Amino acid sequence: MSIISCHECGIASDVERLKAGEVARCPRCHSHLLSSDRDPVQGPVCYALASLIAFAASLAYPFMSFSIQGITQQISLYQAAKVLANFGNDTLSVLLISSVLVLPAIYLICLLYLYFCISNRELKQFTTGLQIKTLKFLTRIKPWLLVDVFLIGVLVSLVKISALADVSMGISFWAFAIFTCLMVKTIATADLFWVWQQLFPYDDTDAEQISGHCVQDKNHLSCHVCGLIHQYTENEIRCNRCATRLHTFEPKQNLQVVWAFLLTSMVFYLPANLYPMMYTSALGSNSQGSTILGGVIELWEMGDYPVALIILFASILIPIAKMMSLSFLFWHAKRVQHMPFEASYRYLKLYRVTEFIGRWSMIDIFVVAILVALVQIDGIMVIYPGPAALYFAAVVIFTMLSAMTFDSRMMWR
């Protein structure tokens, strides 16, 4: 039996040993606590290995080609980030190459290392410090793996480019599509909490008296990285298992931080919509800027209604809706003492949706990256990024930080 403190509502629950295929959920907010796969090692390892193979194939061949008036331009995945850097957008270049190439590759390699440690007793014993650092690193980078968002951005850019010239997909594109599917499956099947338990089992019999109590009552502290429960103390302490500094339940301090992130994103949202997202120059003419809303209108007039709606929702409506919903949640978090259980559960579901959809606003940034990298034919057509691209990336990043930092446990009494 294990004692697990729900990271969304704060109640500590007894979880009996699960059978294969069973899932344990929080009795109060129904959040996922623990699961038991039929084969917890072989499945994630196979998916991770297959993902690495597809990832290597996606880098070895041309990704896309663009042809106009007999002139052809080809790009590979890493060239998209390189072209952005050439235009002085080093920040966007680092964001693209890290979230789509570097971090996913590191995640897969580290995951395979950890599962190998589980199977190899000697390695498990002699690399304890490295295993702890690796697990902590994987927990932190998991929200920033954006390969699925990038793939949708590529598909959107295809529609935009196809109206200008002939576009063909290289072997790397299909390999990357397979890699994206396998990567998503790997993340879904790899249970990092289970890995913590296998590598560093901890005797939590002393925590039985905590079962049924809430972190809001300052009865216990739960490590947000490995999930280990500790007795509550006002002093600053670190987790006994992973040495992470434990955060006490302090709603006022948390709200100050999340409001700061949210207000920062609001500041960047205005120039992100007023300045051009990218510039287009055709046949040596003066470059024409295109804002986010202007791009949506252009796609709509061209008859590409589905793509226009995708950009409208991902780049305009979703950021606005996310900032409004987060403001709504932060405002009502102060009134938790007067909030019934049904209202807390509704607000938690709103928070879950808000946190999930925020990353998809990055689609427009990836569309710009693909277009800038591919359409570089001097004298005929050139596309280069506008200042709004960096502002919009800042909007997405700060709204994600605001949602990730928010302590949803303060919405429960």
Backbone torsions as a table, in degrees:
resi	resn	phi	psi	omega
1	MET	NA	141.1	178.7
2	SER	-123.8	150.3	174.1
3	ILE	-105.0	119.2	-176.9
4	ILE	-123.1	130.0	177.3
5	SER	-94.2	124.3	-178.2
6	CYS	-65.1	128.1	-177.8
7	HIS	-78.6	-7.3	-178.7
8	GLU	-104.2	-31.8	179.2
9	CYS	-121.9	-16.8	171.6
10	GLY	93.4	2.5	-179.8
11	ILE	-86.9	140.4	178.7
12	ALA	-92.9	132.1	-174.1
13	SER	-129.9	147.4	171.9
14	ASP	-79.0	131.4	176.4
15	VAL	-122.0	112.6	178.5
16	GLU	-70.7	165.9	178.2
17	ARG	-61.9	123.9	-175.3
18	LEU	-85.7	147.1	171.9
19	LYS	-83.3	165.9	-178.7
20	ALA	-59.7	127.4	178.4
21	GLY	90.9	-5.8	-179.2
22	GLU	-85.4	154.4	179.7
23	VAL	-130.4	133.3	176.7
24	ALA	-101.9	132.4	-180.0
25	ARG	-124.2	155.6	-179.9
26	CYS	-63.6	132.1	-179.7
27	PRO	-69.3	-15.9	-177.7
28	ARG	-99.1	-48.6	-175.9
29	CYS	-113.1	0.2	177.1
30	HIS	63.4	24.3	176.0
31	SER	-75.4	152.0	179.8
32	HIS	-68.1	126.7	178.2
33	LEU	-106.0	-49.4	-175.0
34	LEU	-159.0	148.9	177.1
35	SER	-137.4	159.7	179.6
36	SER	-132.3	105.0	179.3
37	ASP	-76.9	158.7	178.7
38	ARG	-66.0	-34.5	176.0
39	ASP	-138.5	85.5	-171.2
40	PRO	-69.2	-13.3	-178.9
41	VAL	-103.6	-51.5	-173.3
42	GLN	-63.3	-41.3	-178.5
43	GLY	-59.8	-59.1	179.5
44	PRO	-59.7	-36.5	-179.6
45	VAL	-65.7	-44.2	179.5
46	CYS	-63.8	-44.0	179.2
47	TYR	-65.6	-39.3	-179.8
48	ALA	-66.8	-42.0	178.2
49	LEU	-64.5	-44.6	177.9
50	ALA	-62.6	-36.8	178.3
51	SER	-63.8	-42.2	179.7
52	LEU	-64.1	-38.8	178.6
53	ILE	-64.6	-46.3	178.5
54	ALA	-64.9	-35.3	178.4
55	PHE	-64.4	-43.7	178.4
56	ALA	-62.4	-39.9	179.1
57	ALA	-66.4	-33.1	-179.1
58	SER	-70.6	-17.5	178.6
59	LEU	-97.9	-14.8	-171.3
60	ALA	-87.9	-14.8	-174.0
61	TYR	-130.3	167.3	175.6
62	PRO	-60.7	142.7	-176.9
63	PHE	-89.8	-51.8	179.5
64	MET	-146.1	157.3	174.5
65	SER	-133.3	146.1	-175.4
66	PHE	-126.3	125.3	-175.2
67	SER	-127.6	129.6	178.5
68	ILE	-148.4	128.5	-179.7
69	GLN	52.1	43.3	176.4
70	GLY	78.0	-0.3	178.8
71	ILE	-105.3	130.9	-175.4
72	THR	-116.8	139.1	177.7
73	GLN	-125.1	127.7	178.9
74	GLN	-115.4	150.5	175.8
75	ILE	-136.7	155.4	168.7
76	SER	-110.3	174.7	-176.5
77	LEU	-62.3	-46.6	-176.3
78	TYR	-71.4	-19.6	178.2
79	GLN	-69.0	-27.1	178.1
80	ALA	-60.9	-44.0	178.2
81	ALA	-70.6	-35.7	-179.1
82	LYS	-64.6	-41.8	179.8
83	VAL	-65.1	-39.8	176.8
84	LEU	-59.4	-41.0	178.9
85	ALA	-65.7	-35.8	179.1
86	ASN	-63.4	-29.5	178.5
87	PHE	-87.1	7.3	177.4
88	GLY	88.8	3.8	179.1
89	ASN	-94.8	65.3	-178.0
90	ASP	-63.5	-35.8	-179.4
91	THR	-63.4	-46.6	178.0
92	LEU	-65.4	-36.3	178.4
93	SER	-62.5	-44.7	178.4
94	VAL	-65.2	-41.2	179.1
95	LEU	-60.8	-43.6	-179.2
96	LEU	-66.9	-51.2	-174.3
97	ILE	-69.9	-29.0	179.6
98	SER	-78.0	-45.7	-175.2
99	SER	-77.6	-21.4	-176.2
100	VAL	-107.8	-30.0	-174.9
101	LEU	-116.6	-58.8	-169.9
102	VAL	-69.5	-56.0	-176.3
103	LEU	-63.1	-42.8	175.9
104	PRO	-59.8	-40.4	178.8
105	ALA	-64.6	-44.0	179.0
106	ILE	-63.8	-40.9	179.7
107	TYR	-58.6	-46.1	-178.2
108	LEU	-66.0	-44.2	-179.6
109	ILE	-63.9	-44.3	179.4
110	CYS	-65.0	-38.8	179.6
111	LEU	-63.8	-43.6	177.7
112	LEU	-62.9	-39.2	177.5
113	TYR	-60.8	-43.5	-178.5
114	LEU	-66.7	-42.3	178.8
115	TYR	-69.0	-30.6	174.6
116	PHE	-67.1	-36.5	176.8
117	CYS	-64.1	-36.8	178.6
118	ILE	-62.9	-37.6	-177.2
119	SER	-83.9	-22.9	-176.8
120	ASN	-109.1	110.3	-174.7
121	ARG	-66.3	-40.2	-178.0
122	GLU	-65.5	-45.7	178.3
123	LEU	-64.8	-36.8	178.4
124	LYS	-61.4	-32.6	-175.6
125	GLN	-83.2	-34.8	-170.1
126	PHE	-99.3	-3.4	178.8
127	THR	-124.5	41.3	-175.4
128	THR	-61.1	-48.3	-178.2
129	GLY	-61.7	-41.4	179.3
130	LEU	-65.7	-37.8	178.7
131	GLN	-63.7	-42.0	179.8
132	ILE	-63.9	-46.8	179.1
133	LYS	-62.1	-38.9	-179.6
134	THR	-66.1	-44.3	179.7
135	LEU	-64.4	-41.2	178.0
136	LYS	-64.2	-39.5	179.6
137	PHE	-65.2	-43.1	-179.8
138	LEU	-63.8	-37.6	179.2
139	THR	-62.7	-37.0	-176.3
140	ARG	-79.0	-33.9	-175.7
141	ILE	-88.8	-12.2	-175.4
142	LYS	-54.5	-43.7	179.9
143	PRO	-67.6	-14.2	-173.8
144	TRP	-102.5	13.5	175.3
145	LEU	-87.3	105.7	-168.9
146	LEU	-115.2	33.0	-177.6
147	VAL	-65.6	-36.6	179.7
148	ASP	-68.9	-38.3	176.9
149	VAL	-65.6	-39.5	179.8
150	PHE	-63.8	-39.7	-180.0
151	LEU	-62.7	-41.7	176.8
152	ILE	-64.9	-38.1	177.0
153	GLY	-62.1	-37.8	177.2
154	VAL	-63.8	-43.5	-179.8
155	LEU	-63.7	-38.3	177.3
156	VAL	-65.9	-41.9	179.6
157	SER	-64.8	-29.9	177.2
158	LEU	-60.2	-42.4	-179.3
159	VAL	-64.9	-41.0	179.8
160	LYS	-65.3	-43.2	-176.5
161	ILE	-72.5	-36.3	-176.4
162	SER	-60.8	-23.2	177.3
163	ALA	-77.1	-15.0	-177.8
164	LEU	-101.7	-35.3	-175.8
165	ALA	-162.9	-174.6	179.1
166	ASP	-84.4	133.9	180.0
167	VAL	-124.9	134.4	175.9
168	SER	-128.3	148.4	-177.0
169	MET	-96.9	135.1	178.2
170	GLY	-88.0	177.3	179.6
171	ILE	-61.1	-36.2	-178.3
172	SER	-62.2	-32.3	179.7
173	PHE	-62.8	-46.9	-179.2
174	TRP	-68.4	-35.2	176.1
175	ALA	-65.5	-38.7	179.4
176	PHE	-68.7	-36.4	177.0
177	ALA	-62.3	-42.5	176.9
178	ILE	-65.6	-41.9	178.7
179	PHE	-59.8	-41.0	-179.9
180	THR	-61.5	-46.4	179.6
181	CYS	-62.0	-44.2	-179.9
182	LEU	-67.9	-35.9	179.7
183	MET	-65.4	-44.3	178.3
184	VAL	-61.6	-41.3	178.9
185	LYS	-66.9	-37.9	178.3
186	THR	-62.2	-46.3	180.0
187	ILE	-62.6	-37.5	-178.7
188	ALA	-70.1	-33.7	-175.5
189	THR	-90.2	-23.3	-178.3
190	ALA	-82.6	111.2	-179.7
191	ASP	-97.8	103.1	-176.5
192	LEU	-66.9	-30.3	177.1
193	PHE	-65.1	-39.6	176.9
194	TRP	-63.8	-38.7	178.5
195	VAL	-63.4	-41.8	175.9
196	TRP	-57.4	-45.1	-177.4
197	GLN	-65.5	-35.6	-178.7
198	GLN	-75.3	-41.4	-177.7
199	LEU	-80.4	-37.0	-176.6
200	PHE	-133.8	68.9	178.4
201	PRO	-62.7	142.0	-175.9
202	TYR	-130.9	134.0	179.4
203	ASP	-76.4	109.0	-178.0
204	ASP	-108.3	29.7	178.6
205	THR	-65.2	-29.2	178.7
206	ASP	-70.4	-14.2	-177.8
207	ALA	-90.8	1.7	-177.6
208	GLU	-61.5	-32.7	-179.7
209	GLN	-69.3	-13.6	-179.9
210	ILE	-84.5	-20.0	-176.1
211	SER	-55.6	130.6	180.0
212	GLY	91.8	-9.7	179.3
213	HIS	-93.8	162.8	-176.5
214	CYS	-113.6	149.3	177.8
215	VAL	-68.4	-22.2	178.4
216	GLN	-66.1	-25.6	177.9
217	ASP	-83.6	4.6	-177.1
218	LYS	54.6	46.2	178.8
219	ASN	-92.9	-29.0	-178.5
220	HIS	-155.8	170.2	174.6
221	LEU	-123.6	139.8	180.0
222	SER	-120.4	130.9	178.1
223	CYS	-70.6	126.4	-177.2
224	HIS	-79.1	-5.1	178.9
225	VAL	-99.8	-54.8	-177.0
226	CYS	-105.7	-11.3	175.9
227	GLY	86.1	1.9	-177.9
228	LEU	-68.7	137.0	-178.4
229	ILE	-93.2	139.5	178.7
230	HIS	-129.2	156.8	172.6
231	GLN	-65.6	142.6	-176.7
232	TYR	-70.4	141.1	174.3
233	THR	-149.5	148.8	178.6
234	GLU	-78.1	-20.3	-178.9
235	ASN	-77.7	154.3	178.0
236	GLU	-74.3	121.3	179.7
237	ILE	-130.2	166.0	177.8
238	ARG	-116.1	154.9	-177.3
239	CYS	-61.9	138.5	-179.9
240	ASN	-70.1	-17.4	-177.1
241	ARG	-102.8	-46.4	-174.4
242	CYS	-114.6	-0.8	176.7
243	ALA	66.1	17.6	175.8
244	THR	-77.1	139.9	178.2
245	ARG	-66.1	126.3	-177.3
246	LEU	-81.2	136.9	-179.9
247	HIS	-96.6	122.1	174.3
248	THR	-73.6	161.9	-178.7
249	PHE	-80.1	98.2	-177.4
250	GLU	-128.0	86.9	-176.3
251	PRO	-58.5	-40.6	-176.5
252	LYS	-63.3	-46.1	179.9
253	GLN	-65.1	-40.9	-180.0
254	ASN	-63.9	-41.3	-180.0
255	LEU	-65.2	-35.1	177.4
256	GLN	-62.0	-41.4	-178.4
257	VAL	-69.2	-47.3	-175.7
258	VAL	-69.2	-34.5	175.5
259	TRP	-65.1	-37.8	178.6
260	ALA	-62.0	-45.1	177.4
261	PHE	-62.5	-43.6	-177.0
262	LEU	-67.1	-44.0	179.2
263	LEU	-64.7	-34.2	176.0
264	THR	-63.2	-42.3	177.8
265	SER	-64.3	-36.1	178.1
266	MET	-65.4	-36.8	178.6
267	VAL	-63.5	-42.1	-179.1
268	PHE	-74.7	-20.2	-174.6
269	TYR	-67.7	-33.7	-178.9
270	LEU	-64.1	-55.6	178.0
271	PRO	-65.7	-25.2	178.6
272	ALA	-64.1	-26.8	-179.8
273	ASN	-100.5	-19.3	-179.0
274	LEU	-88.2	-36.9	-178.9
275	TYR	-85.4	157.7	178.4
276	PRO	-66.7	141.6	175.2
277	MET	-78.8	-33.5	176.7
278	MET	-157.4	161.9	178.5
279	TYR	-116.3	143.0	178.6
280	THR	-124.9	130.7	177.2
281	SER	-125.4	121.7	-178.3
282	ALA	-120.3	132.1	176.0
283	LEU	55.3	39.1	175.2
284	GLY	75.8	4.7	-179.4
285	SER	-75.0	170.1	177.4
286	ASN	-64.0	143.5	-177.8
287	SER	-69.0	144.0	179.3
288	GLN	-115.6	127.5	179.3
289	GLY	-84.6	149.7	179.9
290	SER	-133.0	119.6	175.9
291	THR	-82.6	174.1	-180.0
292	ILE	-61.6	-48.9	-179.4
293	LEU	-66.6	-36.5	177.6
294	GLY	-62.7	-38.0	177.0
295	GLY	-65.4	-37.6	177.5
296	VAL	-64.4	-44.9	179.8
297	ILE	-63.2	-40.5	-179.8
298	GLU	-63.5	-44.1	178.5
299	LEU	-64.4	-38.0	179.7
300	TRP	-65.0	-42.5	179.3
301	GLU	-67.2	-27.9	178.1
302	MET	-79.0	-8.0	179.5
303	GLY	92.2	4.1	178.5
304	ASP	-87.7	68.7	-174.2
305	TYR	-63.8	-44.6	-179.6
306	PRO	-60.6	-43.6	-179.5
307	VAL	-67.5	-39.5	177.6
308	ALA	-60.5	-39.4	178.8
309	LEU	-69.0	-37.1	178.3
310	ILE	-61.8	-47.5	179.3
311	ILE	-64.9	-40.1	179.4
312	LEU	-59.7	-46.8	-178.2
313	PHE	-71.5	-47.0	-173.2
314	ALA	-71.6	-37.1	-171.5
315	SER	-102.5	-18.1	-177.9
316	ILE	-119.5	-57.7	-173.9
317	LEU	-72.3	-43.1	-177.8
318	ILE	-64.3	-46.5	176.7
319	PRO	-59.7	-40.7	178.1
320	ILE	-64.6	-46.6	-179.4
321	ALA	-63.0	-37.8	-180.0
322	LYS	-67.7	-43.1	179.2
323	MET	-65.6	-37.5	178.6
324	MET	-69.1	-43.1	-178.6
325	SER	-68.3	-39.0	177.0
326	LEU	-65.4	-40.8	176.4
327	SER	-60.9	-42.1	178.3
328	PHE	-61.1	-45.1	-179.1
329	LEU	-67.5	-43.0	-179.0
330	PHE	-65.1	-37.4	-179.8
331	TRP	-67.3	-42.9	-177.4
332	HIS	-79.0	-14.7	177.9
333	ALA	-63.8	-23.6	177.6
334	LYS	-73.5	-20.1	-174.2
335	ARG	-103.6	25.8	-173.1
336	VAL	-63.5	-29.8	-178.6
337	GLN	-66.4	-20.7	180.0
338	HIS	-106.7	14.2	-173.6
339	MET	-102.7	123.1	176.8
340	PRO	-70.2	166.7	-177.8
341	PHE	-59.2	-42.6	-177.4
342	GLU	-61.1	-39.2	179.4
343	ALA	-67.3	-40.5	178.8
344	SER	-61.1	-41.6	-179.0
345	TYR	-67.7	-38.5	177.1
346	ARG	-63.9	-43.0	-179.9
347	TYR	-65.9	-35.7	178.6
348	LEU	-65.8	-41.0	177.0
349	LYS	-63.9	-38.2	175.9
350	LEU	-63.0	-40.4	179.1
351	TYR	-64.5	-41.2	179.4
352	ARG	-61.3	-44.8	179.7
353	VAL	-64.9	-43.1	-178.8
354	THR	-61.7	-43.3	-179.7
355	GLU	-67.7	-34.0	-177.1
356	PHE	-71.6	-43.3	-171.2
357	ILE	-82.4	-13.9	-173.5
358	GLY	-60.2	-39.5	-176.6
359	ARG	-66.2	-23.0	-176.1
360	TRP	-73.5	-11.8	175.5
361	SER	-69.3	-12.4	179.4
362	MET	-73.8	-4.2	-178.7
363	ILE	-55.7	-46.2	-176.3
364	ASP	-62.6	-34.8	178.2
365	ILE	-65.5	-42.5	179.7
366	PHE	-69.8	-32.4	175.5
367	VAL	-62.0	-45.2	178.2
368	VAL	-61.2	-42.0	-179.2
369	ALA	-61.1	-43.4	-179.9
370	ILE	-67.0	-45.2	-178.6
371	LEU	-63.5	-42.9	-179.6
372	VAL	-65.1	-40.3	-178.1
373	ALA	-71.3	-34.3	-172.9
374	LEU	-87.9	-43.4	-174.2
375	VAL	-92.0	82.5	179.2
376	GLN	-137.2	68.2	179.7
377	ILE	-115.3	101.5	-175.1
378	ASP	-59.5	135.0	178.3
379	GLY	86.4	-16.1	-179.5
380	ILE	-116.1	-60.4	179.7
381	MET	-155.1	132.8	179.0
382	VAL	-138.0	134.8	174.5
383	ILE	-121.8	132.6	176.4
384	TYR	-138.3	155.3	-171.5
385	PRO	-71.1	149.7	175.9
386	GLY	-101.2	172.3	-178.0
387	PRO	-65.6	-23.8	-177.4
388	ALA	-66.8	-23.9	-178.1
389	ALA	-60.9	-44.2	180.0
390	LEU	-69.2	-41.0	178.3
391	TYR	-62.3	-41.3	-178.2
392	PHE	-69.4	-37.4	175.5
393	ALA	-60.6	-38.5	177.3
394	ALA	-64.3	-38.4	177.4
395	VAL	-59.7	-47.8	-177.9
396	VAL	-64.5	-45.4	-176.8
397	ILE	-64.1	-44.3	-176.7
398	PHE	-73.1	-31.9	174.5
399	THR	-69.5	-36.6	175.5
400	MET	-64.1	-43.3	177.9
401	LEU	-62.9	-39.0	179.3
402	SER	-63.2	-44.9	-179.6
403	ALA	-69.4	-39.9	-178.5
404	MET	-69.5	-32.9	-177.4
405	THR	-80.1	-26.2	-176.8
406	PHE	-60.0	129.9	178.3
407	ASP	-89.5	98.9	-176.4
408	SER	-66.2	-13.6	179.2
409	ARG	-65.8	-20.8	-179.5
410	MET	-73.0	-9.5	177.2
411	MET	-83.0	-0.6	-179.4
412	TRP	-117.4	143.4	178.5
413	ARG	-76.2	NA	NA
